[in-house]
Amino acid sequence: MSLAMARRILAFLTLASTRAILMSKPESRVKPLKPATTVAAPPHTAAPPAEERAGPLFPPSSRPRTGSLDSAGPLYLSLSALVGQIKACLSREPAAPYSEAMIDEVRTLLARTELNPREWQGFQKHEKARYTRNIVAVDERFVALLLCWDVGQVSAIHDHAGSACWVKLLSGALEEQRYEPEFRDGAWEKLGPADRVACGDATYMDNSLGVHSIANPDESRIAVSLHVYAPAFEDCAIFGAGGEVKRGSMVAALAPEKKGVWRDDLAGLRYRSGGLSLRAFGDTLEQLAVLDDASATDAVVTSLLNRLELTPEEWTEFASGPCFSEFDYTRHLAHVSDKFSVVVCCWCGGQASLPHVHGAGRSSWTRVLHGRLALDFPEEGLTDRALWTTPLEVGESDGAAFTEEAWMQTAPRVVRNPSPDSVAVSLHVLSPPMTAQAYETGLTRDVVVHASAPSDGLAAAVARGNNVYTNIPGLVNLIEQEFAVTDSNDRVERLSSLLDNCRLNEAEWQGYAAWNADTFSRVLLAENDAFNLVLVAWERGNYSPVHDHGGSAQWTKILQGSLEEATYALGADGAMHLARTGPMAQDSVTYAHPDTIHGCVCDDRCFSLTLYSPPYTTANAYSDAGDVVTKVEIPTHVLGDRAADEAPLTRPKVSLSADGGGRDPRATWRVGEGLGAEAEG
């Protein structure tokens, strides 16, 4: 080994070790590692010239830029968590009008909240003719709507029907103009100049402050705002340009009412006290988790559905005016557990779902609570296979529940309200639970959040195919709950599904990331006796040398960018052979069993989230011949370096060797694949 090479290795190892020590907890500090034996790097293209490399995306830092409810700083919340916090605030006072302290508390909460754009953008709907109102969350005390403003759009001057109204601007810019409800000299009297609302701001309005109109003044950018109304109101006063005052519907973005609006169509519904309320229905489903026999489960669920009777309060929460949308049918989560989800769907006249499937192995039961629904299977040539009807009085008909046949699970279907001018309300039970519906167009729609049924709990988090919007502390809490489950036979699959479903806010994990342009960096997010969770930031050209995990299983979720992974196997002769190579793409989740030997190469910037169990504390780095070159103590991790002509550590090969045999280039089990001999290699 040349003296220059030895000095390079020593300097690199000392830098990486010192950096990790500074980021670690005091009790986890380790001494800097001594330089290891040189390992020859396998052939690979050299790193791009320095002038072609972009600078670090973030300055080096090991402190997250986040806050807690009891401290300052941004709050990275899901809609579900935000609804829970607003509910907790408002429950301390009986109803509107609220005290100044309460108004400021909710306004401050909204100002600090950073919602995940991936979540609220799923409810975003723009129209060229006017701004739109889209329901995203409901509670017995309030409703939250997403208002979408195209360029230059303006609301009518309106009041708030006695409700309190908080607004959080999520994107773009808005202007608010307040008025006295006095029409003088041919105009409504303005209360001062218009106020500019910047992205991230939170404002408040109620009738004691006047009436107002809101506009998107920007000529090139759309705007999106979150509005919380407490209590929810179904119509409000519209103040016309000529001095006239009329009532406008909340259902249709303050536009004139349409024929067959919900309040006329649902009039006269009565609750029978002997029925099973929606809450009791969900509680009873919880007791069915022990039933393994499909036919027995079907019989019990069908019987319970036929007894279902929504209370007046449940009709208000799940099927009142704000629960409908003029654009699409809405899906409201009423219950979710390890085995079942219960969703209430609200359909305006003529609305239909996009083609979709529920998936093999997922059972489905439906009860139409009001109106009519038709179920079509276009690819099967079956139209109106099931035409569901119910009388106006809910629960009066025997056999109203509909159970899907097994072949329907994988057959694309369209569900529609065949009436052009009457609404419909239906209830759907699915097992395993499903809160996010994927459509054949590629669109995925999340449920409308209700505080009574959190959509980011463990039950929904581990059910494959759901979207779980949470923050890093919330994810850690879910992982801790999973490890607290005594039955660990399916833990690999459950944790893989949890990470696959998890949708973290990019602004949050970027705040945690410590950036190092010379080697990939690791930030310890959580650690206990069962696991540790690490955020890894990779710069272009970084790689981890060929290594194992010292007996720890590993789950990796790619948050941004991609990695190339190479996995190896030790042959009977003790030599190390390249087994497979392949990409780890953005949003993918990969599981590596405790004996896995692998390495990763980053061709562009990448962020990955890695879960180890038991906690990752030591690793072995390997030479091409399969020899253990050095034993590395964590949290320094297996040390990485930029690709270079004389790399000091083994760089993984990222193309199949001659003996690869053209096998699938994945080295590890992925979500949706079975565990078998191929995962053992």
Residue pairs with C-beta under 8 A, 6 or more apart in sequence:
1 38
5 38
5 646
5 648
6 35
8 646
8 648
9 35
9 36
9 38
9 648
10 35
12 518
12 519
12 639
12 641
12 648
13 32
13 33
13 34
13 35
13 36
13 639
14 32
15 518
15 519
16 519
16 636
16 639
16 640
17 30
17 31
17 32
17 33
17 636
17 639
18 32
19 60
19 514
19 516
19 521
20 30
20 522
20 635
20 636
20 637
21 29
21 30
21 32
21 636
22 62
23 62
23 514
23 521
23 522
23 523
23 524
23 635
24 30
24 524
24 635
25 524
25 527
28 524
28 635
30 633
30 635
30 636
33 630
33 632
33 633
33 636
33 639
36 621
36 629
36 630
36 649
37 629
37 630
38 648
39 545
39 621
39 623
39 624
39 629
39 648
39 649
39 650
40 623
40 624
40 650
41 643
41 646
41 647
41 649
41 650
41 651
42 624
42 650
42 651
42 652
42 653
44 601
44 643
44 651
44 653
44 654
45 643
46 643
46 644
46 645
47 53
47 540
47 541
47 642
47 643
47 644
48 540
48 541
53 517
53 539
53 540
53 541
54 540
54 605
55 517
56 515
56 516
56 517
56 539
57 510
57 515
57 605
58 510
58 513
58 514
58 515
58 537
59 515
60 514
60 515
60 516
60 521
61 513
61 514
61 515
62 514
62 523
64 472
64 508
64 511
64 512
65 73
65 74
65 511
65 512
66 73
66 74
66 75
66 76
66 471
66 472
66 508
66 511
66 512
67 73
67 74
67 75
67 112
68 75
69 75
69 85
72 112
73 112
74 112
74 113
74 114
74 507
74 508
75 109
75 112
75 113
75 114
76 114
76 116
76 471
76 472
76 505
76 507
76 508
77 85
77 113
77 114
77 115
77 471
78 115
78 116
78 119
78 455
78 456
78 469
78 470
78 471
78 474
79 115
79 119
79 120
79 136
79 137
79 144
79 449
79 469
80 137
80 449
80 454
80 455
80 456
80 469
81 456
81 470
81 471
81 474
82 109
82 110
82 113
82 115
82 137
82 144
83 137
83 139
83 144
83 449
83 450
83 451
84 451
84 454
85 109
86 106
86 109
86 139
86 142
86 144
86 228
87 139
87 141
87 142
87 451
89 102
89 105
89 106
89 109
90 98
90 102
90 106
90 141
90 142
90 230
91 141
92 102
93 99
93 102
95 141
95 231
96 162
96 163
96 164
96 206
96 230
96 231
97 164
97 206
97 208
98 106
98 164
98 230
103 164
103 166
103 204
106 166
106 204
106 228
107 166
107 202
107 203
107 204
108 202
110 166
110 167
110 168
110 202
110 226
110 228
111 168
111 200
111 201
111 202
113 168
114 505
114 507
114 508
115 170
115 226
115 505
116 469
116 503
116 504
116 505
117 170
117 171
118 469
118 503
119 446
119 467
119 469
119 503
120 136
120 146
120 170
120 224
120 226
122 444
122 445
122 446
123 134
123 135
123 136
123 146
123 446
124 134
124 146
124 148
124 224
125 132
125 134
125 148
125 327
125 328
126 132
126 148
126 149
126 150
126 222
127 148
127 150
128 150
130 153
130 253
130 255
131 147
131 148
131 149
131 150
131 153
131 155
131 216
131 253
132 147
132 148
132 253
132 327
133 145
133 146
133 147
133 227
133 250
133 252
133 253
133 254
134 145
134 146
134 147
134 148
134 325
134 327
135 143
135 144
135 145
135 146
135 322
135 323
135 324
135 325
135 330
135 448
136 144
136 145
136 146
136 226
136 448
136 449
137 143
137 144
137 448
137 449
137 450
137 451
138 144
138 232
138 317
138 318
138 322
138 323
138 332
138 448
138 449
138 450
139 317
139 450
139 451
139 452
140 313
140 316
140 317
140 451
141 230
141 231
142 228
142 229
142 230
142 231
142 232
143 228
143 229
143 232
143 322
144 226
144 227
144 228
144 229
144 449
145 226
145 227
145 229
145 322
146 170
146 224
146 225
146 226
146 227
147 214
147 224
147 225
147 226
147 227
148 222
148 223
148 224
149 172
149 174
149 214
149 215
149 216
149 222
149 223
149 224
149 225
150 216
150 222
151 216
151 218
151 219
151 220
151 221
151 222
152 215
152 216
152 217
152 218
152 219
153 215
153 216
154 213
154 214
154 215
154 216
155 213
155 214
155 215
155 254
156 213
156 238
156 239
156 240
156 248
156 254
157 179
157 188
157 211
157 212
157 213
157 238
157 239
158 211
158 212
158 213
158 236
158 237
158 238
158 239
158 248
158 254
159 181
159 207
159 211
159 236
159 237
159 239
160 205
160 206
160 207
160 229
160 233
160 236
161 207
161 233
161 235
161 236
161 237
162 206
162 207
162 233
163 206
163 229
163 230
163 231
163 232
163 233
164 204
164 206
164 229
164 230
165 204
165 205
165 206
165 227
165 228
165 229
165 230
166 202
166 203
166 204
166 227
166 228
167 197
167 202
167 203
167 204
167 205
167 214
167 225
167 226
167 227
167 228
168 200
168 201
168 202
168 225
168 226
168 228
169 197
169 198
169 199
169 200
169 201
169 202
169 223
169 224
169 225
169 226
170 199
170 224
170 225
170 226
171 199
171 221
171 222
171 223
171 224
172 199
172 216
172 218
172 221
172 222
172 223
172 224
173 196
173 197
173 198
173 199
173 216
173 217
173 218
173 221
173 223
174 196
174 197
174 214
174 215
174 216
174 217
174 223
174 225
175 194
175 195
175 196
175 197
175 214
175 215
175 216
175 217
176 194
176 195
176 197
176 203
176 205
176 212
176 213
176 214
177 190
177 194
177 195
177 212
177 213
177 214
177 215
178 190
178 191
178 192
178 195
178 205
178 209
178 210
178 211
178 212
179 188
179 189
179 190
179 191
179 210
179 211
179 212
179 213
179 239
180 188
180 189
180 190
180 191
180 210
180 211
181 188
181 210
181 211
181 239
182 188
182 189
183 189
183 239
183 243
186 243
188 211
188 239
188 243
191 210
194 215
195 203
197 203
197 225
205 212
211 237
211 239
214 225
216 222
216 223
229 322
232 250
232 320
232 322
233 250
234 249
234 250
234 251
234 263
234 320
234 321
234 322
235 247
235 248
235 249
235 250
235 321
236 247
236 248
236 250
236 254
237 245
237 246
237 247
237 248
238 245
238 246
238 247
238 248
238 254
239 245
240 246
248 254
248 255
248 256
248 257
249 255
249 256
249 257
249 258
249 261
249 321
250 321
250 322
251 261
251 262
251 321
251 322
251 324
251 325
251 326
252 258
252 326
253 326
258 326
258 348
259 349
259 421
260 348
260 349
260 419
260 420
260 421
260 422
260 423
261 321
261 423
262 319
262 320
262 321
262 324
262 346
262 348
262 423
263 321
265 370
265 371
265 422
265 423
266 315
266 319
266 370
266 423
266 425
268 392
269 315
269 370
269 392
269 393
269 394
270 393
271 309
271 310
271 311
271 312
271 315
271 394
272 309
272 394
272 395
274 309
275 307
275 308
275 309
275 394
275 395
276 284
276 304
276 307
276 308
276 309
277 308
277 309
277 310
277 311
277 314
278 308
278 310
278 311
278 314
278 318
278 334
278 335
278 342
278 344
278 427
279 314
279 452
281 304
281 305
281 307
281 308
281 335
281 342
282 334
282 335
282 337
282 340
282 342
282 453
284 304
285 301
285 304
285 335
285 337
285 339
285 340
285 342
285 429
286 337
288 297
288 300
288 301
288 339
288 340
289 337
289 338
289 339
291 297
291 300
294 363
297 363
297 431
298 363
298 365
298 403
301 365
301 401
301 403
301 429
302 365
302 401
302 403
305 365
305 367
305 400
305 401
305 427
305 429
306 367
306 395
306 398
306 399
306 400
306 401
307 395
308 367
308 369
308 394
308 395
308 427
309 394
309 395
310 318
310 319
310 369
310 394
317 323
317 450
317 452
318 332
318 334
318 344
318 346
318 425
318 450
319 344
319 346
319 369
319 370
319 425
323 330
323 332
323 346
323 448
324 330
324 346
324 347
324 348
324 423
325 346
325 348
326 348
328 351
328 445
329 345
329 346
329 347
329 348
329 351
329 352
329 353
329 417
330 345
330 346
330 448
331 343
331 344
331 345
331 437
331 445
331 447
331 448
332 343
332 344
332 345
332 346
332 447
332 448
332 450
333 341
333 342
333 343
333 435
333 447
333 448
333 449
333 450
333 453
333 455
334 342
334 343
334 344
334 427
334 450
334 452
334 453
335 341
335 342
335 453
336 342
336 433
336 435
336 453
336 454
336 455
336 457
336 459
336 460
337 433
337 459
338 433
338 458
338 459
338 462
339 431
339 432
339 433
340 429
340 430
340 431
340 433
341 429
341 430
341 431
341 433
341 434
341 435
341 460
341 463
342 427
342 428
342 429
342 453
343 427
343 428
343 430
343 435
343 447
344 369
344 425
344 426
344 427
344 428
345 425
345 426
345 427
345 428
346 423
346 424
346 425
347 371
347 373
347 416
347 417
347 423
347 424
347 425
347 426
348 417
348 423
349 417
349 419
349 420
349 421
349 422
349 423
350 416
350 417
350 419
350 420
350 421
351 416
351 417
352 414
352 415
352 416
352 417
353 413
353 414
353 415
353 416
353 439
354 414
354 439
354 440
354 441
354 443
355 378
355 412
355 413
355 414
355 439
355 440
355 441
356 412
356 413
356 437
356 438
356 439
356 440
357 409
357 410
357 411
357 412
357 413
358 364
358 404
358 408
358 409
358 430
358 434
359 409
359 410
359 434
359 465
360 409
360 410
361 409
361 432
362 409
362 430
362 431
362 432
362 434
363 403
363 404
363 409
363 430
363 431
364 403
364 404
364 408
364 409
364 428
364 429
364 430
365 401
365 402
365 403
365 404
365 428
365 429
366 373
366 388
366 401
366 402
366 404
366 426
366 427
366 428
366 429
367 400
367 401
367 402
367 426
367 427
368 388
368 389
368 390
368 400
368 424
368 425
368 426
368 427
369 390
369 394
369 425
369 426
369 427
370 390
370 392
370 394
370 423
370 424
370 425
371 390
371 417
371 419
371 422
371 423
371 424
371 425
372 387
372 388
372 389
372 390
372 417
372 418
372 419
372 422
372 424
373 387
373 388
373 415
373 416
373 417
373 418
373 424
373 426
374 383
374 384
374 386
374 387
374 388
374 415
374 416
374 417
374 418
375 384
375 385
375 386
375 387
375 388
375 413
375 414
375 415
376 382
376 383
376 384
376 385
376 413
376 414
376 415
376 416
377 383
377 385
377 408
377 411
377 412
377 413
377 414
378 412
378 414
379 411
379 412
380 411
386 402
387 418
388 400
388 402
388 426
390 396
390 397
390 400
391 397
412 440
417 423
417 424
432 463
432 464
433 459
433 460
433 463
433 466
434 463
434 465
434 466
435 446
435 447
435 455
435 460
435 463
435 466
435 467
436 444
436 445
436 446
436 447
436 465
436 466
436 467
437 444
437 445
438 444
438 465
439 445
444 467
446 455
446 467
447 455
449 455
454 460
455 466
455 468
455 469
456 468
456 469
456 470
456 474
457 478
458 478
458 481
458 482
458 498
460 466
460 468
460 501
461 468
461 470
461 478
461 497
461 498
461 501
461 502
462 482
462 494
462 495
462 497
462 498
462 501
463 497
463 501
464 497
464 500
464 501
464 671
464 672
465 501
466 501
467 501
467 503
468 478
468 498
468 501
468 502
468 503
469 503
469 505
470 478
470 502
470 503
470 504
471 504
471 505
471 508
472 504
472 508
472 509
472 512
472 525
472 526
475 502
475 504
475 533
476 525
476 526
476 533
478 498
478 502
479 495
479 498
479 526
479 531
479 533
479 611
480 528
480 530
482 491
482 494
482 495
482 498
483 491
483 530
483 531
483 613
485 491
492 553
492 591
492 669
492 675
493 671
493 675
495 555
495 611
496 555
496 589
496 591
496 669
496 670
496 671
497 671
499 555
499 557
499 589
499 609
499 611
500 557
500 589
500 671
502 557
504 559
504 609
506 559
506 560
509 535
509 559
509 607
509 609
510 607
512 523
512 525
512 535
513 521
513 523
513 535
513 537
513 607
514 521
514 522
514 523
514 537
515 521
515 537
515 539
516 537
516 539
517 539
518 539
518 641
518 642
519 542
519 639
519 640
519 641
519 642
520 536
520 537
520 538
520 539
520 542
520 543
520 544
520 602
520 640
521 536
521 537
522 534
522 535
522 536
522 635
522 637
523 534
523 535
523 536
523 537
524 532
524 533
524 534
524 635
525 533
525 534
525 535
526 532
526 533
527 533
527 615
528 615
529 614
529 615
530 613
530 614
530 615
531 611
531 612
531 613
531 614
531 615
532 611
532 612
532 615
532 616
533 609
533 610
533 611
533 612
534 609
534 610
534 611
534 612
534 616
534 637
535 607
535 608
535 609
535 610
536 607
536 608
536 609
536 610
537 606
537 607
538 561
538 563
538 600
538 602
538 605
538 606
538 607
538 608
539 602
539 605
539 642
540 602
540 603
540 604
540 605
541 602
541 603
541 642
541 643
542 601
542 602
542 640
542 641
542 642
543 599
543 600
543 601
543 602
543 640
543 641
543 643
543 651
543 652
544 599
544 600
544 637
544 638
544 640
544 652
545 599
545 621
545 622
545 638
545 639
545 640
545 649
545 650
545 651
545 652
546 566
546 568
546 576
546 597
546 598
546 599
546 621
546 622
546 650
546 652
547 597
547 598
547 599
547 619
547 620
547 621
547 622
547 632
547 638
548 595
548 596
548 597
548 619
548 620
548 622
549 592
549 594
549 596
549 612
549 616
549 619
550 616
550 617
550 618
550 619
550 620
550 634
551 594
551 595
551 614
552 594
552 612
552 613
552 614
552 615
552 616
552 617
553 591
553 592
553 593
553 594
553 612
553 613
554 591
554 592
554 596
554 610
554 611
554 612
554 616
555 589
555 590
555 591
555 592
555 610
555 611
556 584
556 589
556 590
556 592
556 608
556 609
556 610
556 611
557 587
557 588
557 589
557 608
557 609
557 610
558 584
558 585
558 586
558 587
558 588
558 606
558 607
558 608
559 586
559 587
559 607
559 608
559 609
560 586
560 605
560 606
560 607
561 586
561 602
561 604
561 605
561 606
561 607
562 583
562 584
562 585
562 586
562 603
562 604
562 606
563 583
563 584
563 600
563 601
563 602
563 606
563 608
564 581
564 582
564 583
564 584
564 600
564 601
564 602
564 603
564 652
564 654
565 581
565 582
565 583
565 584
565 590
565 598
565 599
565 600
565 652
565 654
565 667
565 668
566 578
566 580
566 581
566 598
566 599
566 600
566 601
566 652
566 653
566 654
566 667
567 578
567 579
567 580
567 581
567 592
567 596
567 597
567 598
567 667
567 668
567 681
568 576
568 577
568 578
568 579
568 597
568 598
568 599
568 622
569 576
569 577
569 579
569 597
569 681
570 576
570 577
570 597
570 626
571 577
571 626
574 626
575 625
575 626
576 597
576 622
576 623
576 624
576 625
576 626
577 657
577 659
578 653
578 656
578 657
578 659
578 660
579 660
579 663
579 667
579 681
580 656
580 660
580 663
580 664
580 665
580 666
580 667
580 681
581 652
581 653
581 654
581 655
581 656
581 660
581 665
581 667
582 664
582 665
582 666
582 667
583 665
584 590
584 600
584 608
588 670
589 670
589 671
590 666
590 668
590 669
590 670
591 668
591 669
591 670
591 679
592 598
592 667
592 668
593 668
593 669
593 679
593 680
596 667
596 668
597 622
598 652
598 667
598 668
599 650
599 651
599 652
600 652
601 643
601 651
601 652
601 654
616 634
616 637
617 633
617 634
618 631
618 632
618 633
618 634
619 631
619 632
619 634
619 637
619 638
620 628
620 629
620 630
620 631
620 632
621 628
621 629
621 630
621 631
621 632
621 638
621 639
621 649
621 650
622 628
622 629
622 650
623 629
623 650
624 650
629 649
629 650
632 638
632 639
639 649
640 649
641 647
641 648
641 649
643 651
656 662
656 663
656 665
664 678
667 681
668 679
669 675
669 679
